[in-house]
């Protein structure tokens, strides 16, 4: 493994720890405007109170990603998850100028967690 790959995996682990292991109560609760979510680039996780990670994604603007609609919320509703049992964990990132890096970080995190609502998990 090259030093670059090793550094990328370390960054991915830091982000994963932030979105997966932040106490549920400290994650962003849901509201119609999503105004409690920062309007910055980031990686996010939709989490369930007891079932854990449901979906992981990346976006140029965290707030607009949710206020514009999100299929994982529809699926959670269809699966009858209560809105009090689903929250969003966000990790703002400054790497958006390097989309390849973001894509690789997201892929590493998805392979490590395999959330049920992510329909495509990239292979190595």
C-alpha positions in Angstrom: 0.0 0.0 0.0 1.4 3.4 -1.0 1.7 6.3 1.5 -1.1 8.1 -0.4 -3.5 5.1 -0.1 -2.6 4.8 3.6 -3.3 8.5 4.2 -6.6 8.2 2.4 -7.7 5.3 4.5 -6.7 7.2 7.7 -8.8 10.2 6.5 -11.7 7.9 5.7 -11.6 6.3 9.1 -11.6 9.7 10.8 -14.7 10.7 8.8 -16.4 7.3 9.4 -15.8 7.6 13.1 -17.3 11.1 13.1 -20.5 10.1 11.2 -20.9 6.6 12.7 -20.0 7.0 16.3 -21.2 10.4 17.3 -23.9 9.8 19.9 -27.3 9.6 18.2 -28.6 12.4 20.4 -25.9 14.7 19.0 -26.8 14.0 15.4 -29.0 16.5 13.5 -32.7 16.0 14.1 -35.1 16.3 11.2 -37.2 19.4 10.3 -38.8 20.5 7.0 -36.2 23.2 6.2 -33.1 21.3 7.4 -31.8 24.6 8.6 -29.9 22.9 11.4 -27.6 21.3 8.8 -24.7 23.4 7.5 -24.7 24.6 3.8 -21.2 23.3 3.2 -19.6 20.3 1.4 -19.5 17.1 3.3 -20.0 13.5 3.8 -23.2 12.5 5.7 -24.9 9.5 7.2 -28.6 8.9 7.7 -28.7 7.0 11.0 -31.4 5.1 12.9 -31.6 5.1 16.6 -31.1 1.4 17.0 -30.4 0.0 13.5 -27.3 2.3 13.0 -26.2 3.5 9.6 -28.9 3.5 6.9 -27.3 5.5 4.1 -24.0 7.3 3.5 -23.4 10.0 0.8 -21.4 13.0 -0.2 -22.6 16.4 -1.4 -21.4 19.9 -2.4 -24.0 21.4 0.0 -25.3 19.3 2.9 -28.4 21.4 3.6 -29.6 21.6 0.0 -29.0 17.8 -0.4 -31.8 17.2 2.1 -34.1 20.2 1.5 -34.3 19.1 -2.2 -35.5 15.6 -1.3 -33.6 12.4 -0.5 -34.6 8.9 -1.5 -33.3 7.3 1.7 -35.9 9.3 3.7 -38.6 7.9 1.5 -37.3 4.4 2.0 -37.1 4.9 5.7 -40.7 6.1 5.7 -41.8 3.1 3.7 -40.0 0.9 6.2 -42.0 2.6 8.9 -39.1 4.2 10.7 -40.4 7.0 13.0 -39.1 10.5 12.4 -37.8 10.7 16.0 -35.7 7.5 15.3 -33.9 8.9 12.3 -31.2 11.6 12.4 -28.4 12.9 10.2 -24.7 12.9 11.1 -22.6 15.3 9.0 -18.9 15.8 8.6 -18.1 19.0 6.8 -15.1 18.6 4.5 -12.8 21.0 2.6 -11.8 18.6 -0.2 -14.5 19.4 -2.7 -12.0 20.9 -5.0 -10.7 17.3 -5.5 -13.8 15.2 -6.5 -11.6 12.1 -7.0 -10.5 12.2 -3.4 -14.1 12.6 -2.2 -15.2 9.7 -4.4 -12.5 7.5 -3.0 -13.2 8.5 0.6 -16.9 7.7 0.1 -16.0 4.4 -1.5 -13.7 3.3 1.4 -16.4 4.3 3.9 -19.2 2.4 2.0 -17.1 -0.7 1.7 -16.4 -0.6 5.4 -20.0 -0.2 6.4 -22.3 -1.4 3.6 -25.4 0.6 4.7 -28.7 -1.0 3.6 -30.1 1.9 1.6 -26.9 2.5 -0.5 -27.8 0.4 -3.5 -24.4 0.6 -5.1 -21.3 -0.2 -3.1 -18.1 0.4 -5.1 -15.6 -2.4 -5.4 -11.9 -1.9 -4.7 
